[in-house]
Amino acid sequence: MDQVFHALSDKNRRRIVERLSEGPASVTELADLLPIARPGVSRHLRVLRTAGLVTVDTDAQFRIYSLDPAQLTTLDEWLRARSEQWAQRLGALHTEIARGKRDSVSTRHIESKEAS
């Protein structure tokens, strides 16, 4: 999972993943999308391959890259679990804040009756 996060931490690699989500592409097609030289694109593709996010097929002299969604599915499941945990924790915090406000109002009401 760390390799996936590392691979997606770069905006150029995220752009490659976004493009490949539309379908396979050659290095040349991917290089046209980015403001970097083709060797840089190849290095980014190597990082994405190592993380298991893309696969490569050879068609004659061309390398065709495709998105491999398995790691993205794993990442999505991990993020959903964290999101659910935070939703529960924030819900509990909201309940405690509401309880604290209610207790504060009750305390002020009692204090005002005692002062009268």
PDB file as gemmi writes it, atoms N, CA and C in Angstrom:
CRYST1    1.000    1.000    1.000  90.00  90.00  90.00 P 1                      
ATOM      1  N   MET A   1       0.828  -1.187   0.000  1.00  0.00           N  
ATOM      2  CA  MET A   1       0.000   0.000   0.000  1.00  0.00           C  
ATOM      3  C   MET A   1       0.874   1.253   0.000  1.00  0.00           C  
ATOM      4  N   ASP A   2       2.022   1.211   0.679  1.00  0.00           N  
ATOM      5  CA  ASP A   2       2.917   2.375   0.705  1.00  0.00           C  
ATOM      6  C   ASP A   2       3.386   2.738  -0.696  1.00  0.00           C  
ATOM      7  N   GLN A   3       3.653   1.710  -1.520  1.00  0.00           N  
ATOM      8  CA  GLN A   3       4.081   1.988  -2.892  1.00  0.00           C  
ATOM      9  C   GLN A   3       2.982   2.673  -3.691  1.00  0.00           C  
ATOM     10  N   VAL A   4       1.747   2.302  -3.441  1.00  0.00           N  
ATOM     11  CA  VAL A   4       0.621   2.922  -4.142  1.00  0.00           C  
ATOM     12  C   VAL A   4       0.508   4.392  -3.734  1.00  0.00           C  
ATOM     13  N   PHE A   5       0.580   4.656  -2.428  1.00  0.00           N  
ATOM     14  CA  PHE A   5       0.526   6.048  -1.973  1.00  0.00           C  
ATOM     15  C   PHE A   5       1.686   6.854  -2.553  1.00  0.00           C  
ATOM     16  N   HIS A   6       2.870   6.262  -2.540  1.00  0.00           N  
ATOM     17  CA  HIS A   6       4.032   6.956  -3.109  1.00  0.00           C  
ATOM     18  C   HIS A   6       3.809   7.251  -4.588  1.00  0.00           C  
ATOM     19  N   ALA A   7       3.333   6.253  -5.320  1.00  0.00           N  
ATOM     20  CA  ALA A   7       3.117   6.430  -6.761  1.00  0.00           C  
ATOM     21  C   ALA A   7       2.091   7.520  -7.036  1.00  0.00           C  
ATOM     22  N   LEU A   8       1.050   7.580  -6.240  1.00  0.00           N  
ATOM     23  CA  LEU A   8      -0.008   8.562  -6.469  1.00  0.00           C  
ATOM     24  C   LEU A   8       0.292   9.926  -5.856  1.00  0.00           C  
ATOM     25  N   SER A   9       1.409  10.037  -5.152  1.00  0.00           N  
ATOM     26  CA  SER A   9       1.750  11.322  -4.528  1.00  0.00           C  
ATOM     27  C   SER A   9       2.231  12.361  -5.535  1.00  0.00           C  
ATOM     28  N   ASP A  10       2.580  11.916  -6.731  1.00  0.00           N  
ATOM     29  CA  ASP A  10       3.076  12.827  -7.757  1.00  0.00           C  
ATOM     30  C   ASP A  10       1.950  13.194  -8.731  1.00  0.00           C  
ATOM     31  N   LYS A  11       1.802  14.496  -9.009  1.00  0.00           N  
ATOM     32  CA  LYS A  11       0.698  14.937  -9.872  1.00  0.00           C  
ATOM     33  C   LYS A  11       0.826  14.394 -11.295  1.00  0.00           C  
ATOM     34  N   ASN A  12       2.047  14.233 -11.798  1.00  0.00           N  
ATOM     35  CA  ASN A  12       2.214  13.682 -13.145  1.00  0.00           C  
ATOM     36  C   ASN A  12       1.777  12.221 -13.206  1.00  0.00           C  
ATOM     37  N   ARG A  13       2.096  11.469 -12.174  1.00  0.00           N  
ATOM     38  CA  ARG A  13       1.675  10.071 -12.145  1.00  0.00           C  
ATOM     39  C   ARG A  13       0.160   9.967 -11.992  1.00  0.00           C  
ATOM     40  N   ARG A  14      -0.423  10.873 -11.195  1.00  0.00           N  
ATOM     41  CA  ARG A  14      -1.889  10.871 -11.077  1.00  0.00           C  
ATOM     42  C   ARG A  14      -2.530  11.180 -12.424  1.00  0.00           C  
ATOM     43  N   ARG A  15      -1.937  12.098 -13.164  1.00  0.00           N  
ATOM     44  CA  ARG A  15      -2.465  12.440 -14.496  1.00  0.00           C  
ATOM     45  C   ARG A  15      -2.373  11.226 -15.428  1.00  0.00           C  
ATOM     46  N   ILE A  16      -1.284  10.487 -15.356  1.00  0.00           N  
ATOM     47  CA  ILE A  16      -1.143   9.269 -16.158  1.00  0.00           C  
ATOM     48  C   ILE A  16      -2.233   8.265 -15.796  1.00  0.00           C  
ATOM     49  N   VAL A  17      -2.454   8.074 -14.497  1.00  0.00           N  
ATOM     50  CA  VAL A  17      -3.493   7.137 -14.044  1.00  0.00           C  
ATOM     51  C   VAL A  17      -4.859   7.602 -14.543  1.00  0.00           C  
ATOM     52  N   GLU A  18      -5.129   8.903 -14.438  1.00  0.00           N  
ATOM     53  CA  GLU A  18      -6.408   9.427 -14.928  1.00  0.00           C  
ATOM     54  C   GLU A  18      -6.575   9.148 -16.416  1.00  0.00           C  
ATOM     55  N   ARG A  19      -5.529   9.389 -17.182  1.00  0.00           N  
ATOM     56  CA  ARG A  19      -5.598   9.145 -18.631  1.00  0.00           C  
ATOM     57  C   ARG A  19      -5.816   7.670 -18.922  1.00  0.00           C  
ATOM     58  N   LEU A  20      -5.084   6.802 -18.214  1.00  0.00           N  
ATOM     59  CA  LEU A  20      -5.217   5.367 -18.453  1.00  0.00           C  
ATOM     60  C   LEU A  20      -6.571   4.821 -18.007  1.00  0.00           C  
ATOM     61  N   SER A  21      -7.263   5.548 -17.143  1.00  0.00           N  
ATOM     62  CA  SER A  21      -8.615   5.119 -16.758  1.00  0.00           C  
ATOM     63  C   SER A  21      -9.575   5.226 -17.946  1.00  0.00           C  
ATOM     64  N   GLU A  22      -9.185   6.007 -18.952  1.00  0.00           N  
ATOM     65  CA  GLU A  22      -9.998   6.146 -20.172  1.00  0.00           C  
ATOM     66  C   GLU A  22      -9.673   5.056 -21.189  1.00  0.00           C  
ATOM     67  N   GLY A  23      -8.546   4.364 -21.004  1.00  0.00           N  
ATOM     68  CA  GLY A  23      -8.149   3.304 -21.923  1.00  0.00           C  
ATOM     69  C   GLY A  23      -6.641   3.262 -22.094  1.00  0.00           C  
ATOM     70  N   PRO A  24      -6.144   2.205 -22.729  1.00  0.00           N  
ATOM     71  CA  PRO A  24      -4.697   2.041 -22.921  1.00  0.00           C  
ATOM     72  C   PRO A  24      -4.092   3.189 -23.730  1.00  0.00           C  
ATOM     73  N   ALA A  25      -2.788   3.404 -23.520  1.00  0.00           N  
ATOM     74  CA  ALA A  25      -2.081   4.469 -24.239  1.00  0.00           C  
ATOM     75  C   ALA A  25      -0.608   4.108 -24.365  1.00  0.00           C  
ATOM     76  N   SER A  26       0.010   4.646 -25.397  1.00  0.00           N  
ATOM     77  CA  SER A  26       1.448   4.457 -25.599  1.00  0.00           C  
ATOM     78  C   SER A  26       2.214   5.504 -24.791  1.00  0.00           C  
ATOM     79  N   VAL A  27       3.508   5.304 -24.651  1.00  0.00           N  
ATOM     80  CA  VAL A  27       4.361   6.270 -23.961  1.00  0.00           C  
ATOM     81  C   VAL A  27       4.268   7.624 -24.652  1.00  0.00           C  
ATOM     82  N   THR A  28       4.254   7.615 -25.970  1.00  0.00           N  
ATOM     83  CA  THR A  28       4.176   8.867 -26.729  1.00  0.00           C  
ATOM     84  C   THR A  28       2.885   9.616 -26.415  1.00  0.00           C  
ATOM     85  N   GLU A  29       1.774   8.897 -26.376  1.00  0.00           N  
ATOM     86  CA  GLU A  29       0.491   9.533 -26.045  1.00  0.00           C  
ATOM     87  C   GLU A  29       0.513  10.116 -24.630  1.00  0.00           C  
ATOM     88  N   LEU A  30       1.104   9.376 -23.718  1.00  0.00           N  
ATOM     89  CA  LEU A  30       1.170   9.852 -22.334  1.00  0.00           C  
ATOM     90  C   LEU A  30       2.122  11.038 -22.211  1.00  0.00           C  
ATOM     91  N   ALA A  31       3.217  11.009 -22.955  1.00  0.00           N  
ATOM     92  CA  ALA A  31       4.191  12.105 -22.913  1.00  0.00           C  
ATOM     93  C   ALA A  31       3.576  13.403 -23.425  1.00  0.00           C  
ATOM     94  N   ASP A  32       2.648  13.297 -24.372  1.00  0.00           N  
ATOM     95  CA  ASP A  32       1.982  14.490 -24.909  1.00  0.00           C  
ATOM     96  C   ASP A  32       1.127  15.200 -23.861  1.00  0.00           C  
ATOM     97  N   LEU A  33       0.741  14.484 -22.818  1.00  0.00           N  
ATOM     98  CA  LEU A  33      -0.106  15.060 -21.766  1.00  0.00           C  
ATOM     99  C   LEU A  33       0.674  15.852 -20.722  1.00  0.00           C  
ATOM    100  N   LEU A  34       1.957  15.564 -20.614  1.00  0.00           N  
ATOM    101  CA  LEU A  34       2.730  16.074 -19.488  1.00  0.00           C  
ATOM    102  C   LEU A  34       3.793  17.078 -19.920  1.00  0.00           C  
ATOM    103  N   PRO A  35       4.108  18.011 -19.043  1.00  0.00           N  
ATOM    104  CA  PRO A  35       5.118  19.030 -19.361  1.00  0.00           C  
ATOM    105  C   PRO A  35       6.545  18.572 -19.037  1.00  0.00           C  
ATOM    106  N   ILE A  36       6.803  17.291 -19.268  1.00  0.00           N  
ATOM    107  CA  ILE A  36       8.138  16.748 -18.976  1.00  0.00           C  
ATOM    108  C   ILE A  36       8.625  15.948 -20.178  1.00  0.00           C  
ATOM    109  N   ALA A  37       9.930  15.702 -20.220  1.00  0.00           N  
ATOM    110  CA  ALA A  37      10.532  14.945 -21.320  1.00  0.00           C  
ATOM    111  C   ALA A  37      10.112  13.477 -21.248  1.00  0.00           C  
ATOM    112  N   ARG A  38      10.189  12.815 -22.369  1.00  0.00           N  
ATOM    113  CA  ARG A  38       9.775  11.416 -22.463  1.00  0.00           C  
ATOM    114  C   ARG A  38      10.514  10.494 -21.488  1.00  0.00           C  
ATOM    115  N   PRO A  39      11.829  10.678 -21.256  1.00  0.00           N  
ATOM    116  CA  PRO A  39      12.489   9.830 -20.255  1.00  0.00           C  
ATOM    117  C   PRO A  39      11.862   9.986 -18.857  1.00  0.00           C  
ATOM    118  N   GLY A  40      11.410  11.176 -18.542  1.00  0.00           N  
ATOM    119  CA  GLY A  40      10.731  11.396 -17.263  1.00  0.00           C  
ATOM    120  C   GLY A  40       9.417  10.635 -17.192  1.00  0.00           C  
ATOM    121  N   VAL A  41       8.696  10.621 -18.307  1.00  0.00           N  
ATOM    122  CA  VAL A  41       7.442   9.867 -18.375  1.00  0.00           C  
ATOM    123  C   VAL A  41       7.731   8.388 -18.155  1.00  0.00           C  
ATOM    124  N   SER A  42       8.785   7.902 -18.770  1.00  0.00           N  
ATOM    125  CA  SER A  42       9.160   6.491 -18.598  1.00  0.00           C  
ATOM    126  C   SER A  42       9.483   6.178 -17.142  1.00  0.00           C  
ATOM    127  N   ARG A  43      10.154   7.096 -16.462  1.00  0.00           N  
ATOM    128  CA  ARG A  43      10.455   6.884 -15.038  1.00  0.00           C  
ATOM    129  C   ARG A  43       9.165   6.848 -14.213  1.00  0.00           C  
ATOM    130  N   HIS A  44       8.240   7.738 -14.532  1.00  0.00           N  
ATOM    131  CA  HIS A  44       6.947   7.734 -13.822  1.00  0.00           C  
ATOM    132  C   HIS A  44       6.200   6.426 -14.073  1.00  0.00           C  
ATOM    133  N   LEU A  45       6.232   5.956 -15.304  1.00  0.00           N  
ATOM    134  CA  LEU A  45       5.568   4.690 -15.627  1.00  0.00           C  
ATOM    135  C   LEU A  45       6.203   3.518 -14.889  1.00  0.00           C  
ATOM    136  N   ARG A  46       7.518   3.557 -14.710  1.00  0.00           N  
ATOM    137  CA  ARG A  46       8.203   2.507 -13.956  1.00  0.00           C  
ATOM    138  C   ARG A  46       7.709   2.490 -12.510  1.00  0.00           C  
ATOM    139  N   VAL A  47       7.558   3.673 -11.908  1.00  0.00           N  
ATOM    140  CA  VAL A  47       7.054   3.753 -10.524  1.00  0.00           C  
ATOM    141  C   VAL A  47       5.632   3.197 -10.464  1.00  0.00           C  
ATOM    142  N   LEU A  48       4.806   3.556 -11.432  1.00  0.00           N  
ATOM    143  CA  LEU A  48       3.426   3.065 -11.460  1.00  0.00           C  
ATOM    144  C   LEU A  48       3.367   1.552 -11.666  1.00  0.00           C  
ATOM    145  N   ARG A  49       4.266   1.016 -12.501  1.00  0.00           N  
ATOM    146  CA  ARG A  49       4.335  -0.441 -12.709  1.00  0.00           C  
ATOM    147  C   ARG A  49       4.756  -1.146 -11.433  1.00  0.00           C  
ATOM    148  N   THR A  50       5.770  -0.608 -10.772  1.00  0.00           N  
ATOM    149  CA  THR A  50       6.265  -1.208  -9.528  1.00  0.00           C  
ATOM    150  C   THR A  50       5.178  -1.239  -8.454  1.00  0.00           C  
ATOM    151  N   ALA A  51       4.347  -0.210  -8.432  1.00  0.00           N  
ATOM    152  CA  ALA A  51       3.250  -0.140  -7.458  1.00  0.00           C  
ATOM    153  C   ALA A  51       2.070  -1.022  -7.863  1.00  0.00           C  
ATOM    154  N   GLY A  52       2.127  -1.597  -9.059  1.00  0.00           N  
ATOM    155  CA  GLY A  52       1.043  -2.461  -9.519  1.00  0.00           C  
ATOM    156  C   GLY A  52      -0.150  -1.710 -10.078  1.00  0.00           C  
ATOM    157  N   LEU A  53       0.034  -0.434 -10.392  1.00  0.00           N  
ATOM    158  CA  LEU A  53      -1.076   0.375 -10.896  1.00  0.00           C  
ATOM    159  C   LEU A  53      -1.250   0.295 -12.410  1.00  0.00           C  
ATOM    160  N   VAL A  54      -0.188  -0.013 -13.119  1.00  0.00           N  
ATOM    161  CA  VAL A  54      -0.287  -0.135 -14.574  1.00  0.00           C  
ATOM    162  C   VAL A  54       0.404  -1.411 -15.040  1.00  0.00           C  
ATOM    163  N   THR A  55      -0.032  -1.875 -16.193  1.00  0.00           N  
ATOM    164  CA  THR A  55       0.606  -3.005 -16.858  1.00  0.00           C  
ATOM    165  C   THR A  55       1.074  -2.527 -18.223  1.00  0.00           C  
ATOM    166  N   VAL A  56       2.003  -3.266 -18.806  1.00  0.00           N  
ATOM    167  CA  VAL A  56       2.527  -2.898 -20.121  1.00  0.00           C  
ATOM    168  C   VAL A  56       2.475  -4.103 -21.047  1.00  0.00           C  
ATOM    169  N   ASP A  57       2.026  -3.853 -22.266  1.00  0.00           N  
ATOM    170  CA  ASP A  57       2.031  -4.864 -23.326  1.00  0.00           C  
ATOM    171  C   ASP A  57       2.844  -4.310 -24.477  1.00  0.00           C  
ATOM    172  N   THR A  58       3.473  -5.196 -25.212  1.00  0.00           N  
ATOM    173  CA  THR A  58       4.257  -4.769 -26.370  1.00  0.00           C  
ATOM    174  C   THR A  58       3.481  -5.090 -27.633  1.00  0.00           C  
ATOM    175  N   ASP A  59       3.351  -4.083 -28.499  1.00  0.00           N  
ATOM    176  CA  ASP A  59       2.692  -4.243 -29.790  1.00  0.00           C  
ATOM    177  C   ASP A  59       3.671  -3.746 -30.845  1.00  0.00           C  
ATOM    178  N   ALA A  60       4.344  -4.697 -31.488  1.00  0.00           N  
ATOM    179  CA  ALA A  60       5.445  -4.377 -32.411  1.00  0.00           C  
ATOM    180  C   ALA A  60       6.505  -3.633 -31.619  1.00  0.00           C  
ATOM    181  N   GLN A  61       6.869  -2.408 -32.025  1.00  0.00           N  
ATOM    182  CA  GLN A  61       7.884  -1.665 -31.283  1.00  0.00           C  
ATOM    183  C   GLN A  61       7.266  -0.739 -30.226  1.00  0.00           C  
ATOM    184  N   PHE A  62       5.952  -0.774 -30.074  1.00  0.00           N  
ATOM    185  CA  PHE A  62       5.288   0.119 -29.133  1.00  0.00           C  
ATOM    186  C   PHE A  62       4.989  -0.578 -27.808  1.00  0.00           C  
ATOM    187  N   ARG A  63       5.138   0.176 -26.749  1.00  0.00           N  
ATOM    188  CA  ARG A  63       4.721  -0.303 -25.425  1.00  0.00           C  
ATOM    189  C   ARG A  63       3.390   0.377 -25.115  1.00  0.00           C  
ATOM    190  N   ILE A  64       2.411  -0.435 -24.838  1.00  0.00           N  
ATOM    191  CA  ILE A  64       1.071   0.066 -24.559  1.00  0.00           C  
ATOM    192  C   ILE A  64       0.783  -0.157 -23.077  1.00  0.00           C  
ATOM    193  N   TYR A  65       0.464   0.933 -22.376  1.00  0.00           N  
ATOM    194  CA  TYR A  65       0.209   0.878 -20.942  1.00  0.00           C  
ATOM    195  C   TYR A  65      -1.288   0.874 -20.676  1.00  0.00           C  
ATOM    196  N   SER A  66      -1.667   0.103 -19.676  1.00  0.00           N  
ATOM    197  CA  SER A  66      -3.065   0.004 -19.259  1.00  0.00           C  
ATOM    198  C   SER A  66      -3.140   0.129 -17.748  1.00  0.00           C  
ATOM    199  N   LEU A  67      -4.241   0.613 -17.275  1.00  0.00           N  
ATOM    200  CA  LEU A  67      -4.478   0.724 -15.841  1.00  0.00           C  
ATOM    201  C   LEU A  67      -4.840  -0.652 -15.299  1.00  0.00           C  
ATOM    202  N   ASP A  68      -4.249  -1.017 -14.175  1.00  0.00           N  
ATOM    203  CA  ASP A  68      -4.603  -2.253 -13.473  1.00  0.00           C  
ATOM    204  C   ASP A  68      -5.349  -1.822 -12.219  1.00  0.00           C  
ATOM    205  N   PRO A  69      -6.667  -1.936 -12.206  1.00  0.00           N  
ATOM    206  CA  PRO A  69      -7.463  -1.377 -11.111  1.00  0.00           C  
ATOM    207  C   PRO A  69      -7.388  -2.134  -9.783  1.00  0.00           C  
ATOM    208  N   ALA A  70      -6.715  -3.265  -9.730  1.00  0.00           N  
ATOM    209  CA  ALA A  70      -6.693  -4.060  -8.496  1.00  0.00           C  
ATOM    210  C   ALA A  70      -6.149  -3.265  -7.311  1.00  0.00           C  
ATOM    211  N   GLN A  71      -5.023  -2.577  -7.499  1.00  0.00           N  
ATOM    212  CA  GLN A  71      -4.447  -1.802  -6.389  1.00  0.00           C  
ATOM    213  C   GLN A  71      -5.338  -0.613  -6.016  1.00  0.00           C  
ATOM    214  N   LEU A  72      -6.001  -0.036  -7.006  1.00  0.00           N  
ATOM    215  CA  LEU A  72      -6.912   1.075  -6.715  1.00  0.00           C  
ATOM    216  C   LEU A  72      -8.119   0.589  -5.918  1.00  0.00           C  
ATOM    217  N   THR A  73      -8.572  -0.621  -6.210  1.00  0.00           N  
ATOM    218  CA  THR A  73      -9.680  -1.211  -5.450  1.00  0.00           C  
ATOM    219  C   THR A  73      -9.259  -1.434  -4.001  1.00  0.00           C  
ATOM    220  N   THR A  74      -8.058  -1.963  -3.803  1.00  0.00           N  
ATOM    221  CA  THR A  74      -7.533  -2.166  -2.456  1.00  0.00           C  
ATOM    222  C   THR A  74      -7.418  -0.838  -1.720  1.00  0.00           C  
ATOM    223  N   LEU A  75      -6.901   0.176  -2.405  1.00  0.00           N  
ATOM    224  CA  LEU A  75      -6.771   1.515  -1.819  1.00  0.00           C  
ATOM    225  C   LEU A  75      -8.145   2.073  -1.455  1.00  0.00           C  
ATOM    226  N   ASP A  76      -9.116   1.907  -2.339  1.00  0.00           N  
ATOM    227  CA  ASP A  76     -10.467   2.394  -2.090  1.00  0.00           C  
ATOM    228  C   ASP A  76     -11.071   1.727  -0.853  1.00  0.00           C  
ATOM    229  N   GLU A  77     -10.877   0.419  -0.724  1.00  0.00           N  
ATOM    230  CA  GLU A  77     -11.393  -0.299   0.448  1.00  0.00           C  
ATOM    231  C   GLU A  77     -10.739   0.213   1.717  1.00  0.00           C  
ATOM    232  N   TRP A  78      -9.432   0.463   1.672  1.00  0.00           N  
ATOM    233  CA  TRP A  78      -8.713   0.968   2.835  1.00  0.00           C  
ATOM    234  C   TRP A  78      -9.228   2.358   3.208  1.00  0.00           C  
ATOM    235  N   LEU A  79      -9.407   3.210   2.215  1.00  0.00           N  
ATOM    236  CA  LEU A  79      -9.894   4.573   2.469  1.00  0.00           C  
ATOM    237  C   LEU A  79     -11.323   4.567   3.004  1.00  0.00           C  
ATOM    238  N   ARG A  80     -12.158   3.685   2.480  1.00  0.00           N  
ATOM    239  CA  ARG A  80     -13.541   3.590   2.983  1.00  0.00           C  
ATOM    240  C   ARG A  80     -13.560   3.203   4.464  1.00  0.00           C  
ATOM    241  N   ALA A  81     -12.716   2.254   4.825  1.00  0.00           N  
ATOM    242  CA  ALA A  81     -12.657   1.832   6.229  1.00  0.00           C  
ATOM    243  C   ALA A  81     -12.230   3.002   7.125  1.00  0.00           C  
ATOM    244  N   ARG A  82     -11.225   3.759   6.690  1.00  0.00           N  
ATOM    245  CA  ARG A  82     -10.791   4.921   7.473  1.00  0.00           C  
ATOM    246  C   ARG A  82     -11.893   5.975   7.528  1.00  0.00           C  
ATOM    247  N   SER A  83     -12.579   6.171   6.426  1.00  0.00           N  
ATOM    248  CA  SER A  83     -13.657   7.150   6.366  1.00  0.00           C  
ATOM    249  C   SER A  83     -14.786   6.779   7.328  1.00  0.00           C  
ATOM    250  N   GLU A  84     -15.128   5.497   7.367  1.00  0.00           N  
ATOM    251  CA  GLU A  84     -16.171   5.040   8.283  1.00  0.00           C  
ATOM    252  C   GLU A  84     -15.750   5.236   9.732  1.00  0.00           C  
ATOM    253  N   GLN A  85     -14.481   4.961  10.042  1.00  0.00           N  
ATOM    254  CA  GLN A  85     -13.987   5.178  11.402  1.00  0.00           C  
ATOM    255  C   GLN A  85     -14.118   6.642  11.787  1.00  0.00           C  
ATOM    256  N   TRP A  86     -13.687   7.536  10.887  1.00  0.00           N  
ATOM    257  CA  TRP A  86     -13.751   8.964  11.197  1.00  0.00           C  
ATOM    258  C   TRP A  86     -15.187   9.450  11.289  1.00  0.00           C  
ATOM    259  N   ALA A  87     -16.069   8.911  10.478  1.00  0.00           N  
ATOM    260  CA  ALA A  87     -17.478   9.299  10.553  1.00  0.00           C  
ATOM    261  C   ALA A  87     -18.049   8.920  11.918  1.00  0.00           C  
ATOM    262  N   GLN A  88     -17.698   7.728  12.401  1.00  0.00           N  
ATOM    263  CA  GLN A  88     -18.168   7.302  13.723  1.00  0.00           C  
ATOM    264  C   GLN A  88     -17.592   8.194  14.816  1.00  0.00           C  
ATOM    265  N   ARG A  89     -16.304   8.484  14.722  1.00  0.00           N  
ATOM    266  CA  ARG A  89     -15.670   9.322  15.741  1.00  0.00           C  
ATOM    267  C   ARG A  89     -16.232  10.738  15.733  1.00  0.00           C  
ATOM    268  N   LEU A  90     -16.446  11.284  14.549  1.00  0.00           N  
ATOM    269  CA  LEU A  90     -17.007  12.631  14.465  1.00  0.00           C  
ATOM    270  C   LEU A  90     -18.453  12.654  14.935  1.00  0.00           C  
ATOM    271  N   GLY A  91     -19.179  11.565  14.668  1.00  0.00           N  
ATOM    272  CA  GLY A  91     -20.544  11.459  15.178  1.00  0.00           C  
ATOM    273  C   GLY A  91     -20.560  11.445  16.701  1.00  0.00           C  
ATOM    274  N   ALA A  92     -19.644  10.695  17.295  1.00  0.00           N  
ATOM    275  CA  ALA A  92     -19.544  10.646  18.753  1.00  0.00           C  
ATOM    276  C   ALA A  92     -19.149  12.012  19.316  1.00  0.00           C  
ATOM    277  N   LEU A  93     -18.238  12.705  18.635  1.00  0.00           N  
ATOM    278  CA  LEU A  93     -17.844  14.049  19.062  1.00  0.00           C  
ATOM    279  C   LEU A  93     -19.038  14.994  18.996  1.00  0.00           C  
ATOM    280  N   HIS A  94     -19.807  14.923  17.931  1.00  0.00           N  
ATOM    281  CA  HIS A  94     -20.995  15.770  17.787  1.00  0.00           C  
ATOM    282  C   HIS A  94     -21.969  15.517  18.935  1.00  0.00           C  
ATOM    283  N   THR A  95     -22.160  14.233  19.275  1.00  0.00           N  
ATOM    284  CA  THR A  95     -23.047  13.882  20.381  1.00  0.00           C  
ATOM    285  C   THR A  95     -22.550  14.472  21.697  1.00  0.00           C  
ATOM    286  N   GLU A  96     -21.246  14.364  21.932  1.00  0.00           N  
ATOM    287  CA  GLU A  96     -20.675  14.913  23.177  1.00  0.00           C  
ATOM    288  C   GLU A  96     -20.794  16.433  23.224  1.00  0.00           C  
ATOM    289  N   ILE A  97     -20.586  17.087  22.110  1.00  0.00           N  
ATOM    290  CA  ILE A  97     -20.723  18.549  22.070  1.00  0.00           C  
ATOM    291  C   ILE A  97     -22.162  18.940  22.350  1.00  0.00           C  
ATOM    292  N   ALA A  98     -23.110  18.245  21.735  1.00  0.00           N  
ATOM    293  CA  ALA A  98     -24.525  18.536  21.961  1.00  0.00           C  
ATOM    294  C   ALA A  98     -24.891  18.289  23.429  1.00  0.00           C  
ATOM    295  N   ARG A  99     -24.358  17.208  23.994  1.00  0.00           N  
ATOM    296  CA  ARG A  99     -24.616  16.892  25.400  1.00  0.00           C  
ATOM    297  C   ARG A  99     -24.035  17.976  26.300  1.00  0.00           C  
ATOM    298  N   GLY A 100     -22.838  18.444  25.962  1.00  0.00           N  
ATOM    299  CA  GLY A 100     -22.201  19.502  26.745  1.00  0.00           C  
ATOM    300  C   GLY A 100     -22.984  20.798  26.686  1.00  0.00           C  
ATOM    301  N   LYS A 101     -23.502  21.154  25.521  1.00  0.00           N  
ATOM    302  CA  LYS A 101     -24.325  22.365  25.386  1.00  0.00           C  
ATOM    303  C   LYS A 101     -25.604  22.233  26.197  1.00  0.00           C  
ATOM    304  N   ARG A 102     -26.226  21.055  26.127  1.00  0.00           N  
ATOM    305  CA  ARG A 102     -27.465  20.820  26.867  1.00  0.00           C  
ATOM    306  C   ARG A 102     -27.210  20.928  28.372  1.00  0.00           C  
ATOM    307  N   ASP A 103     -26.098  20.331  28.837  1.00  0.00           N  
ATOM    308  CA  ASP A 103     -25.755  20.398  30.256  1.00  0.00           C  
ATOM    309  C   ASP A 103     -25.454  21.828  30.681  1.00  0.00           C  
ATOM    310  N   SER A 104     -24.800  22.588  29.800  1.00  0.00           N  
ATOM    311  CA  SER A 104     -24.470  23.984  30.093  1.00  0.00           C  
ATOM    312  C   SER A 104     -25.734  24.818  30.237  1.00  0.00           C  
ATOM    313  N   VAL A 105     -26.709  24.604  29.359  1.00  0.00           N  
ATOM    314  CA  VAL A 105     -27.981  25.337  29.425  1.00  0.00           C  
ATOM    315  C   VAL A 105     -28.721  24.961  30.695  1.00  0.00           C  
ATOM    316  N   SER A 106     -28.732  23.669  31.038  1.00  0.00           N  
ATOM    317  CA  SER A 106     -29.410  23.220  32.256  1.00  0.00           C  
ATOM    318  C   SER A 106     -28.763  23.829  33.483  1.00  0.00           C  
ATOM    319  N   THR A 107     -27.437  23.900  33.534  1.00  0.00           N  
ATOM    320  CA  THR A 107     -26.717  24.468  34.664  1.00  0.00           C  
ATOM    321  C   THR A 107     -27.038  25.952  34.802  1.00  0.00           C  
ATOM    322  N   ARG A 108     -27.048  26.672  33.694  1.00  0.00           N  
ATOM    323  CA  ARG A 108     -27.367  28.110  33.741  1.00  0.00           C  
ATOM    324  C   ARG A 108     -28.795  28.323  34.203  1.00  0.00           C  
ATOM    325  N   HIS A 109     -29.722  27.461  33.767  1.00  0.00           N  
ATOM    326  CA  HIS A 109     -31.121  27.586  34.158  1.00  0.00           C  
ATOM    327  C   HIS A 109     -31.269  27.381  35.661  1.00  0.00           C  
ATOM    328  N   ILE A 110     -30.594  26.394  36.202  1.00  0.00           N  
ATOM    329  CA  ILE A 110     -30.641  26.119  37.638  1.00  0.00           C  
ATOM    330  C   ILE A 110     -30.021  27.262  38.416  1.00  0.00           C  
ATOM    331  N   GLU A 111     -28.875  27.774  37.945  1.00  0.00           N  
ATOM    332  CA  GLU A 111     -28.197  28.884  38.626  1.00  0.00           C  
ATOM    333  C   GLU A 111     -29.058  30.148  38.628  1.00  0.00           C  
ATOM    334  N   SER A 112     -29.782  30.388  37.551  1.00  0.00           N  
ATOM    335  CA  SER A 112     -30.626  31.583  37.508  1.00  0.00           C  
ATOM    336  C   SER A 112     -31.811  31.451  38.446  1.00  0.00           C  
ATOM    337  N   LYS A 113     -32.344  30.240  38.632  1.00  0.00           N  
ATOM    338  CA  LYS A 113     -33.455  30.015  39.580  1.00  0.00           C  
ATOM    339  C   LYS A 113     -32.952  30.226  41.023  1.00  0.00           C  
ATOM    340  N   GLU A 114     -31.728  29.750  41.287  1.00  0.00           N  
ATOM    341  CA  GLU A 114     -31.169  29.892  42.626  1.00  0.00           C  
ATOM    342  C   GLU A 114     -30.874  31.346  42.946  1.00  0.00           C  
ATOM    343  N   ALA A 115     -30.505  32.125  41.963  1.00  0.00           N  
ATOM    344  CA  ALA A 115     -30.169  33.536  42.182  1.00  0.00           C  
ATOM    345  C   ALA A 115     -31.414  34.369  42.428  1.00  0.00           C  
ATOM    346  N   SER A 116     -32.567  33.890  41.979  1.00  0.00           N  
ATOM    347  CA  SER A 116     -33.775  34.693  42.126  1.00  0.00           C  
ATOM    348  C   SER A 116     -34.348  34.654  43.490  1.00  0.00           C  
TER     349      SER A 116                                                      
END                                                                             
